[in-house]
Amino acid sequence: MMGPVQVLVVGFEQPAFSGEVLAEFTRLREAGIVRLVDLLLVSRGPDGTLDTLTAPPEFGPELGALAAALLGRPVEDGAGETDQPDEAGGWSLADAVPPGSAAAVALIEHIWAGPLTAAVRRAGGSPLEETWLAPADVAELESLIAARGG
Protein backbone atom coordinates (compact mmCIF):
# COMPACT_ATOMS: atom_id res chain seq x y z
CA MET A 1 0.00 0.00 0.00
CA MET A 2 1.21 3.48 -0.86
CA GLY A 3 1.91 6.09 1.77
CA PRO A 4 0.27 9.51 1.56
CA VAL A 5 0.87 11.20 -1.79
CA GLN A 6 1.34 14.95 -2.04
CA VAL A 7 0.89 17.10 -5.13
CA LEU A 8 3.62 19.74 -5.01
CA VAL A 9 3.53 22.53 -7.60
CA VAL A 10 6.73 24.57 -7.83
CA GLY A 11 6.71 27.66 -10.03
CA PHE A 12 9.55 28.98 -12.17
CA GLU A 13 9.90 32.24 -14.08
CA GLN A 14 12.88 30.85 -15.99
CA PRO A 15 13.14 27.08 -15.51
CA ALA A 16 16.64 25.63 -15.33
CA PHE A 17 16.22 21.89 -14.88
CA SER A 18 19.78 20.84 -14.04
CA GLY A 19 19.03 17.53 -12.34
CA GLU A 20 19.87 18.84 -8.86
CA VAL A 21 16.30 18.47 -7.60
CA LEU A 22 15.99 14.94 -8.99
CA ALA A 23 19.28 14.03 -7.31
CA GLU A 24 17.82 15.23 -4.00
CA PHE A 25 14.72 13.08 -4.58
CA THR A 26 17.03 10.10 -5.16
CA ARG A 27 18.80 10.80 -1.87
CA LEU A 28 15.49 11.08 -0.01
CA ARG A 29 14.23 7.84 -1.61
CA GLU A 30 17.38 6.00 -0.54
CA ALA A 31 16.84 7.32 3.01
CA GLY A 32 13.25 5.96 3.00
CA ILE A 33 11.71 9.41 3.38
CA VAL A 34 9.94 10.22 0.10
CA ARG A 35 9.60 8.81 -3.40
CA LEU A 36 9.06 10.90 -6.49
CA VAL A 37 6.17 9.06 -8.15
CA ASP A 38 6.03 11.35 -11.19
CA LEU A 39 6.88 14.82 -12.40
CA LEU A 40 4.91 16.85 -14.95
CA LEU A 41 6.40 20.02 -16.45
CA VAL A 42 3.91 22.65 -17.61
CA SER A 43 3.80 26.23 -18.79
CA ARG A 44 0.90 28.66 -18.61
CA GLY A 45 0.67 31.30 -21.29
CA PRO A 46 -0.34 34.89 -20.60
CA ASP A 47 -3.82 33.96 -21.88
CA GLY A 48 -4.09 31.22 -19.22
CA THR A 49 -3.57 28.25 -21.55
CA LEU A 50 -1.70 25.32 -19.97
CA ASP A 51 0.76 23.36 -22.08
CA THR A 52 2.91 20.36 -21.27
CA LEU A 53 6.64 21.05 -21.55
CA THR A 54 8.93 18.45 -23.04
CA ALA A 55 11.15 16.92 -20.40
CA PRO A 56 14.88 16.69 -21.02
CA PRO A 57 15.64 13.39 -22.85
CA GLU A 58 17.57 11.91 -19.91
CA PHE A 59 14.34 11.79 -17.88
CA GLY A 60 12.64 9.41 -20.30
CA PRO A 61 9.50 9.69 -22.41
CA GLU A 62 7.11 8.56 -19.66
CA LEU A 63 7.91 11.46 -17.31
CA GLY A 64 4.66 13.22 -16.43
CA ALA A 65 2.30 10.53 -17.75
CA LEU A 66 0.96 9.49 -14.34
CA ALA A 67 0.54 13.08 -13.11
CA ALA A 68 -1.19 14.07 -16.34
CA ALA A 69 -3.57 11.10 -16.12
CA LEU A 70 -4.38 11.84 -12.49
CA LEU A 71 -4.59 15.65 -12.63
CA GLY A 72 -5.65 16.17 -16.23
CA ARG A 73 -3.27 16.70 -19.12
CA PRO A 74 -3.11 20.27 -20.40
CA VAL A 75 -4.24 20.42 -24.02
CA GLU A 76 -1.72 21.66 -26.52
CA ASP A 77 -4.21 23.48 -28.75
CA GLY A 78 -5.25 26.32 -26.40
CA ALA A 79 -8.87 25.20 -26.26
CA GLY A 80 -9.39 26.58 -22.75
CA GLU A 81 -9.05 25.32 -19.21
CA THR A 82 -7.94 21.72 -19.29
CA ASP A 83 -7.29 20.24 -15.90
CA GLN A 84 -9.81 18.32 -13.85
CA PRO A 85 -10.57 19.79 -10.44
CA ASP A 86 -10.37 17.50 -7.46
CA GLU A 87 -13.94 16.59 -6.54
CA ALA A 88 -13.35 16.84 -2.79
CA GLY A 89 -11.62 20.20 -2.66
CA GLY A 90 -12.13 21.85 -6.03
CA TRP A 91 -8.36 22.15 -6.53
CA SER A 92 -7.25 23.10 -10.03
CA LEU A 93 -3.80 22.97 -11.60
CA ALA A 94 -4.74 26.06 -13.61
CA ASP A 95 -5.36 27.94 -10.36
CA ALA A 96 -1.96 26.90 -9.00
CA VAL A 97 0.18 28.04 -11.96
CA PRO A 98 0.21 31.81 -12.61
CA PRO A 99 -0.14 33.01 -16.22
CA GLY A 100 3.21 33.62 -17.91
CA SER A 101 5.12 31.06 -15.83
CA ALA A 102 6.23 27.45 -15.81
CA ALA A 103 5.83 24.82 -13.10
CA ALA A 104 6.98 21.39 -12.07
CA VAL A 105 4.09 19.31 -10.73
CA ALA A 106 5.46 16.53 -8.54
CA LEU A 107 3.59 13.55 -7.14
CA ILE A 108 5.51 12.72 -3.97
CA GLU A 109 4.83 9.64 -1.86
CA HIS A 110 5.68 10.24 1.79
CA ILE A 111 7.10 6.83 2.66
CA TRP A 112 7.86 7.88 6.26
CA ALA A 113 4.16 8.64 6.85
CA GLY A 114 2.82 5.24 5.73
CA PRO A 115 3.02 3.60 9.18
CA LEU A 116 1.59 6.73 10.84
CA THR A 117 -1.33 6.84 8.40
CA ALA A 118 -2.03 3.14 8.97
CA ALA A 119 -2.01 3.67 12.77
CA VAL A 120 -4.43 6.60 12.44
CA ARG A 121 -6.78 4.44 10.32
CA ARG A 122 -6.59 1.54 12.79
CA ALA A 123 -7.55 4.03 15.53
CA GLY A 124 -10.62 4.99 13.47
CA GLY A 125 -9.27 8.33 12.30
CA SER A 126 -8.95 9.90 8.90
CA PRO A 127 -7.21 13.07 7.71
CA LEU A 128 -9.55 16.05 7.50
CA GLU A 129 -7.14 18.61 6.04
CA GLU A 130 -3.57 18.72 4.81
CA THR A 131 -1.68 21.89 4.00
CA TRP A 132 1.79 23.41 4.11
CA LEU A 133 2.53 26.64 5.90
CA ALA A 134 3.49 29.51 3.60
CA PRO A 135 7.08 30.79 3.96
CA ALA A 136 5.90 33.86 5.89
CA ASP A 137 3.98 31.61 8.31
CA VAL A 138 7.06 29.41 8.81
CA ALA A 139 9.10 32.52 9.62
CA GLU A 140 6.45 33.60 12.14
CA LEU A 141 6.43 30.12 13.69
CA GLU A 142 10.23 30.19 14.00
CA SER A 143 9.96 33.58 15.76
CA LEU A 144 7.33 32.22 18.17
CA ILE A 145 9.50 29.20 18.96
CA ALA A 146 12.56 31.41 19.51
CA ALA A 147 10.55 33.70 21.80
CA ARG A 148 9.63 30.66 23.93
CA GLY A 149 13.30 29.78 24.22
CA GLY A 150 12.97 26.65 22.12
C-alpha positions as CSV (number, residue, x, y, z in Angstrom):
1,M,0.0,0.0,0.0
2,M,1.2,3.5,-0.9
3,G,1.9,6.1,1.8
4,P,0.3,9.5,1.6
5,V,0.9,11.2,-1.8
6,Q,1.3,14.9,-2.0
7,V,0.9,17.1,-5.1
8,L,3.6,19.7,-5.0
9,V,3.5,22.5,-7.6
10,V,6.7,24.6,-7.8
11,G,6.7,27.7,-10.0
12,F,9.5,29.0,-12.2
13,E,9.9,32.2,-14.1
14,Q,12.9,30.9,-16.0
15,P,13.1,27.1,-15.5
16,A,16.6,25.6,-15.3
17,F,16.2,21.9,-14.9
18,S,19.8,20.8,-14.0
19,G,19.0,17.5,-12.3
20,E,19.9,18.8,-8.9
21,V,16.3,18.5,-7.6
22,L,16.0,14.9,-9.0
23,A,19.3,14.0,-7.3
24,E,17.8,15.2,-4.0
25,F,14.7,13.1,-4.6
26,T,17.0,10.1,-5.2
27,R,18.8,10.8,-1.9
28,L,15.5,11.1,0.0
29,R,14.2,7.8,-1.6
30,E,17.4,6.0,-0.5
31,A,16.8,7.3,3.0
32,G,13.3,6.0,3.0
33,I,11.7,9.4,3.4
34,V,9.9,10.2,0.1
35,R,9.6,8.8,-3.4
36,L,9.1,10.9,-6.5
37,V,6.2,9.1,-8.2
38,D,6.0,11.3,-11.2
39,L,6.9,14.8,-12.4
40,L,4.9,16.9,-15.0
41,L,6.4,20.0,-16.4
42,V,3.9,22.6,-17.6
43,S,3.8,26.2,-18.8
44,R,0.9,28.7,-18.6
45,G,0.7,31.3,-21.3
46,P,-0.3,34.9,-20.6
47,D,-3.8,34.0,-21.9
48,G,-4.1,31.2,-19.2
49,T,-3.6,28.3,-21.5
50,L,-1.7,25.3,-20.0
51,D,0.8,23.4,-22.1
52,T,2.9,20.4,-21.3
53,L,6.6,21.0,-21.5
54,T,8.9,18.5,-23.0
55,A,11.1,16.9,-20.4
56,P,14.9,16.7,-21.0
57,P,15.6,13.4,-22.8
58,E,17.6,11.9,-19.9
59,F,14.3,11.8,-17.9
60,G,12.6,9.4,-20.3
61,P,9.5,9.7,-22.4
62,E,7.1,8.6,-19.7
63,L,7.9,11.5,-17.3
64,G,4.7,13.2,-16.4
65,A,2.3,10.5,-17.8
66,L,1.0,9.5,-14.3
67,A,0.5,13.1,-13.1
68,A,-1.2,14.1,-16.3
69,A,-3.6,11.1,-16.1
70,L,-4.4,11.8,-12.5
71,L,-4.6,15.6,-12.6
72,G,-5.7,16.2,-16.2
73,R,-3.3,16.7,-19.1
74,P,-3.1,20.3,-20.4
75,V,-4.2,20.4,-24.0
76,E,-1.7,21.7,-26.5
77,D,-4.2,23.5,-28.8
78,G,-5.2,26.3,-26.4
79,A,-8.9,25.2,-26.3
80,G,-9.4,26.6,-22.8
81,E,-9.0,25.3,-19.2
82,T,-7.9,21.7,-19.3
83,D,-7.3,20.2,-15.9
84,Q,-9.8,18.3,-13.9
85,P,-10.6,19.8,-10.4
86,D,-10.4,17.5,-7.5
87,E,-13.9,16.6,-6.5
88,A,-13.4,16.8,-2.8
89,G,-11.6,20.2,-2.7
90,G,-12.1,21.9,-6.0
91,W,-8.4,22.1,-6.5
92,S,-7.2,23.1,-10.0
93,L,-3.8,23.0,-11.6
94,A,-4.7,26.1,-13.6
95,D,-5.4,27.9,-10.4
96,A,-2.0,26.9,-9.0
97,V,0.2,28.0,-12.0
98,P,0.2,31.8,-12.6
99,P,-0.1,33.0,-16.2
100,G,3.2,33.6,-17.9
101,S,5.1,31.1,-15.8
102,A,6.2,27.4,-15.8
103,A,5.8,24.8,-13.1
104,A,7.0,21.4,-12.1
105,V,4.1,19.3,-10.7
106,A,5.5,16.5,-8.5
107,L,3.6,13.6,-7.1
108,I,5.5,12.7,-4.0
109,E,4.8,9.6,-1.9
110,H,5.7,10.2,1.8
111,I,7.1,6.8,2.7
112,W,7.9,7.9,6.3
113,A,4.2,8.6,6.9
114,G,2.8,5.2,5.7
115,P,3.0,3.6,9.2
116,L,1.6,6.7,10.8
117,T,-1.3,6.8,8.4
118,A,-2.0,3.1,9.0
119,A,-2.0,3.7,12.8
120,V,-4.4,6.6,12.4
121,R,-6.8,4.4,10.3
122,R,-6.6,1.5,12.8
123,A,-7.6,4.0,15.5
124,G,-10.6,5.0,13.5
125,G,-9.3,8.3,12.3
126,S,-9.0,9.9,8.9
127,P,-7.2,13.1,7.7
128,L,-9.5,16.1,7.5
129,E,-7.1,18.6,6.0
130,E,-3.6,18.7,4.8
131,T,-1.7,21.9,4.0
132,W,1.8,23.4,4.1
133,L,2.5,26.6,5.9
134,A,3.5,29.5,3.6
135,P,7.1,30.8,4.0
136,A,5.9,33.9,5.9
137,D,4.0,31.6,8.3
138,V,7.1,29.4,8.8
139,A,9.1,32.5,9.6
140,E,6.5,33.6,12.1
141,L,6.4,30.1,13.7
142,E,10.2,30.2,14.0
143,S,10.0,33.6,15.8
144,L,7.3,32.2,18.2
145,I,9.5,29.2,19.0
146,A,12.6,31.4,19.5
147,A,10.5,33.7,21.8
148,R,9.6,30.7,23.9
149,G,13.3,29.8,24.2
150,G,13.0,26.6,22.1
